[in-house]
Amino acid sequence: MLISLLGFAVLLILMFMRVPIAFAMAAVGGIGFALMRGWGPAWSMTG
């Protein structure tokens, strides 16, 4: 629960910094997936 709230907070911060929503969501989702599953599966998912 804490990880999801932290991810949402980072998403809001990025949106307030005027980062496009698609890039902000991709960054938060990719980093969150990497922290939960590992960097190997996260990099293979981007391909």
N, CA, C and O atoms as CSV, one atom per row, in Angstrom:
chain,resi,resn,atom,element,x,y,z
A,1,MET,N,N,0.822,-1.196,0.000
A,1,MET,CA,C,0.000,0.000,0.000
A,1,MET,C,C,0.862,1.254,0.000
A,1,MET,O,O,0.571,2.231,-0.691
A,2,LEU,N,N,1.922,1.204,0.787
A,2,LEU,CA,C,2.809,2.361,0.869
A,2,LEU,C,C,3.504,2.612,-0.457
A,2,LEU,O,O,3.698,3.762,-0.853
A,3,ILE,N,N,3.882,1.533,-1.151
A,3,ILE,CA,C,4.565,1.686,-2.436
A,3,ILE,C,C,3.635,2.334,-3.454
A,3,ILE,O,O,4.066,3.192,-4.225
A,4,SER,N,N,2.372,1.938,-3.468
A,4,SER,CA,C,1.436,2.515,-4.429
A,4,SER,C,C,1.171,3.988,-4.130
A,4,SER,O,O,1.048,4.793,-5.053
A,5,LEU,N,N,1.080,4.349,-2.853
A,5,LEU,CA,C,0.887,5.760,-2.508
A,5,LEU,C,C,2.111,6.595,-2.859
A,5,LEU,O,O,1.987,7.738,-3.298
A,6,LEU,N,N,3.288,6.022,-2.665
A,6,LEU,CA,C,4.512,6.724,-3.034
A,6,LEU,C,C,4.586,6.918,-4.546
A,6,LEU,O,O,4.983,7.982,-5.020
A,7,GLY,N,N,4.206,5.895,-5.296
A,7,GLY,CA,C,4.180,6.013,-6.752
A,7,GLY,C,C,3.189,7.066,-7.225
A,7,GLY,O,O,3.470,7.819,-8.158
A,8,PHE,N,N,2.041,7.114,-6.585
A,8,PHE,CA,C,1.047,8.120,-6.948
A,8,PHE,C,C,1.539,9.522,-6.628
A,8,PHE,O,O,1.303,10.458,-7.392
A,9,ALA,N,N,2.229,9.668,-5.492
A,9,ALA,CA,C,2.783,10.971,-5.123
A,9,ALA,C,C,3.845,11.414,-6.130
A,9,ALA,O,O,3.889,12.581,-6.518
A,10,VAL,N,N,4.690,10.489,-6.545
A,10,VAL,CA,C,5.714,10.822,-7.552
A,10,VAL,C,C,5.051,11.182,-8.872
A,10,VAL,O,O,5.504,12.096,-9.562
A,11,LEU,N,N,3.990,10.480,-9.231
A,11,LEU,CA,C,3.261,10.800,-10.457
A,11,LEU,C,C,2.688,12.212,-10.404
A,11,LEU,O,O,2.784,12.958,-11.378
A,12,LEU,N,N,2.096,12.579,-9.276
A,12,LEU,CA,C,1.557,13.928,-9.137
A,12,LEU,C,C,2.663,14.985,-9.192
A,12,LEU,O,O,2.492,16.038,-9.806
A,13,ILE,N,N,3.786,14.699,-8.554
A,13,ILE,CA,C,4.900,15.642,-8.588
A,13,ILE,C,C,5.390,15.843,-10.016
A,13,ILE,O,O,5.651,16.972,-10.433
A,14,LEU,N,N,5.514,14.761,-10.760
A,14,LEU,CA,C,5.953,14.881,-12.146
A,14,LEU,C,C,4.948,15.659,-12.989
A,14,LEU,O,O,5.334,16.437,-13.862
A,15,MET,N,N,3.659,15.448,-12.727
A,15,MET,CA,C,2.648,16.173,-13.499
A,15,MET,C,C,2.661,17.656,-13.147
A,15,MET,O,O,2.450,18.494,-14.023
A,16,PHE,N,N,2.905,17.997,-11.884
A,16,PHE,CA,C,3.008,19.405,-11.514
A,16,PHE,C,C,4.267,20.051,-12.062
A,16,PHE,O,O,4.335,21.272,-12.204
A,17,MET,N,N,5.275,19.224,-12.372
A,17,MET,CA,C,6.486,19.741,-13.007
A,17,MET,C,C,6.321,19.852,-14.524
A,17,MET,O,O,7.283,20.122,-15.242
A,18,ARG,N,N,5.104,19.642,-14.997
A,18,ARG,CA,C,4.708,19.765,-16.395
A,18,ARG,C,C,5.351,18.721,-17.304
A,18,ARG,O,O,5.586,18.974,-18.486
A,19,VAL,N,N,5.633,17.543,-16.740
A,19,VAL,CA,C,6.053,16.399,-17.544
A,19,VAL,C,C,4.791,15.842,-18.183
A,19,VAL,O,O,3.780,15.704,-17.494
A,20,PRO,N,N,4.807,15.515,-19.478
A,20,PRO,CA,C,3.608,14.937,-20.092
A,20,PRO,C,C,3.139,13.692,-19.333
A,20,PRO,O,O,3.947,12.898,-18.851
A,21,ILE,N,N,1.838,13.544,-19.241
A,21,ILE,CA,C,1.250,12.485,-18.419
A,21,ILE,C,C,1.710,11.105,-18.873
A,21,ILE,O,O,1.985,10.245,-18.036
A,22,ALA,N,N,1.799,10.879,-20.166
A,22,ALA,CA,C,2.219,9.564,-20.657
A,22,ALA,C,C,3.639,9.232,-20.218
A,22,ALA,O,O,3.913,8.095,-19.833
A,23,PHE,N,N,4.532,10.190,-20.268
A,23,PHE,CA,C,5.915,9.949,-19.850
A,23,PHE,C,C,5.998,9.754,-18.338
A,23,PHE,O,O,6.761,8.915,-17.858
A,24,ALA,N,N,5.218,10.523,-17.596
A,24,ALA,CA,C,5.224,10.385,-16.138
A,24,ALA,C,C,4.692,9.016,-15.728
A,24,ALA,O,O,5.258,8.368,-14.848
A,25,MET,N,N,3.612,8.577,-16.358
A,25,MET,CA,C,3.053,7.271,-16.026
A,25,MET,C,C,3.994,6.148,-16.431
A,25,MET,O,O,4.125,5.160,-15.707
A,26,ALA,N,N,4.654,6.286,-17.584
A,26,ALA,CA,C,5.596,5.256,-18.022
A,26,ALA,C,C,6.788,5.171,-17.081
A,26,ALA,O,O,7.251,4.076,-16.762
A,27,ALA,N,N,7.283,6.310,-16.637
A,27,ALA,CA,C,8.436,6.311,-15.736
A,27,ALA,C,C,8.077,5.698,-14.388
A,27,ALA,O,O,8.808,4.851,-13.875
A,28,VAL,N,N,6.960,6.122,-13.818
A,28,VAL,CA,C,6.554,5.597,-12.508
A,28,VAL,C,C,6.221,4.111,-12.611
A,28,VAL,O,O,6.598,3.330,-11.737
A,29,GLY,N,N,5.534,3.723,-13.649
A,29,GLY,CA,C,5.192,2.311,-13.821
A,29,GLY,C,C,6.402,1.436,-14.062
A,29,GLY,O,O,6.507,0.344,-13.503
A,30,GLY,N,N,7.315,1.911,-14.891
A,30,GLY,CA,C,8.523,1.130,-15.173
A,30,GLY,C,C,9.407,0.975,-13.959
A,30,GLY,O,O,9.905,-0.118,-13.689
A,31,ILE,N,N,9.609,2.047,-13.228
A,31,ILE,CA,C,10.447,1.965,-12.028
A,31,ILE,C,C,9.757,1.139,-10.943
A,31,ILE,O,O,10.409,0.368,-10.239
A,32,GLY,N,N,8.450,1.299,-10.809
A,32,GLY,CA,C,7.716,0.493,-9.835
A,32,GLY,C,C,7.769,-0.989,-10.157
A,32,GLY,O,O,7.943,-1.818,-9.264
A,33,PHE,N,N,7.619,-1.321,-11.425
A,33,PHE,CA,C,7.707,-2.725,-11.835
A,33,PHE,C,C,9.100,-3.266,-11.590
A,33,PHE,O,O,9.262,-4.407,-11.157
A,34,ALA,N,N,10.119,-2.440,-11.869
A,34,ALA,CA,C,11.494,-2.873,-11.657
A,34,ALA,C,C,11.786,-3.094,-10.178
A,34,ALA,O,O,12.503,-4.030,-9.825
A,35,LEU,N,N,11.247,-2.254,-9.319
A,35,LEU,CA,C,11.483,-2.425,-7.889
A,35,LEU,C,C,10.770,-3.655,-7.337
A,35,LEU,O,O,11.232,-4.262,-6.370
A,36,MET,N,N,9.641,-4.024,-7.951
A,36,MET,CA,C,8.890,-5.164,-7.440
A,36,MET,C,C,9.366,-6.490,-8.035
A,36,MET,O,O,9.387,-7.506,-7.339
A,37,ARG,N,N,9.747,-6.492,-9.310
A,37,ARG,CA,C,10.101,-7.745,-9.988
A,37,ARG,C,C,11.574,-7.874,-10.321
A,37,ARG,O,O,12.065,-8.984,-10.528
A,38,GLY,N,N,12.280,-6.768,-10.376
A,38,GLY,CA,C,13.690,-6.806,-10.741
A,38,GLY,C,C,13.925,-6.042,-12.039
A,38,GLY,O,O,13.012,-5.830,-12.836
A,39,TRP,N,N,15.177,-5.636,-12.222
A,39,TRP,CA,C,15.487,-4.816,-13.386
A,39,TRP,C,C,15.523,-5.628,-14.676
A,39,TRP,O,O,15.227,-5.089,-15.742
A,40,GLY,N,N,15.876,-6.904,-14.608
A,40,GLY,CA,C,15.901,-7.744,-15.802
A,40,GLY,C,C,14.532,-7.863,-16.462
A,40,GLY,O,O,14.402,-7.577,-17.652
A,41,PRO,N,N,13.506,-8.279,-15.718
A,41,PRO,CA,C,12.169,-8.359,-16.319
A,41,PRO,C,C,11.635,-6.994,-16.768
A,41,PRO,O,O,10.892,-6.906,-17.745
A,42,ALA,N,N,12.017,-5.933,-16.048
A,42,ALA,CA,C,11.530,-4.599,-16.443
A,42,ALA,C,C,12.136,-4.190,-17.778
A,42,ALA,O,O,11.436,-3.637,-18.626
A,43,TRP,N,N,13.423,-4.452,-17.980
A,43,TRP,CA,C,14.042,-4.097,-19.256
A,43,TRP,C,C,13.507,-4.955,-20.385
A,43,TRP,O,O,13.358,-4.463,-21.503
A,44,SER,N,N,13.213,-6.225,-20.129
A,44,SER,CA,C,12.664,-7.076,-21.177
A,44,SER,C,C,11.225,-6.680,-21.523
A,44,SER,O,O,10.776,-6.905,-22.647
A,45,MET,N,N,10.505,-6.095,-20.569
A,45,MET,CA,C,9.143,-5.640,-20.829
A,45,MET,C,C,9.127,-4.427,-21.755
A,45,MET,O,O,8.173,-4.242,-22.510
A,46,THR,N,N,10.176,-3.594,-21.707
A,46,THR,CA,C,10.179,-2.402,-22.540
A,46,THR,C,C,10.379,-2.721,-24.010
A,46,THR,O,O,10.022,-1.915,-24.869
A,47,GLY,N,N,10.939,-3.874,-24.310
A,47,GLY,CA,C,11.168,-4.244,-25.708
A,47,GLY,C,C,9.884,-4.626,-26.347
A,47,GLY,O,O,9.862,-4.972,-27.528
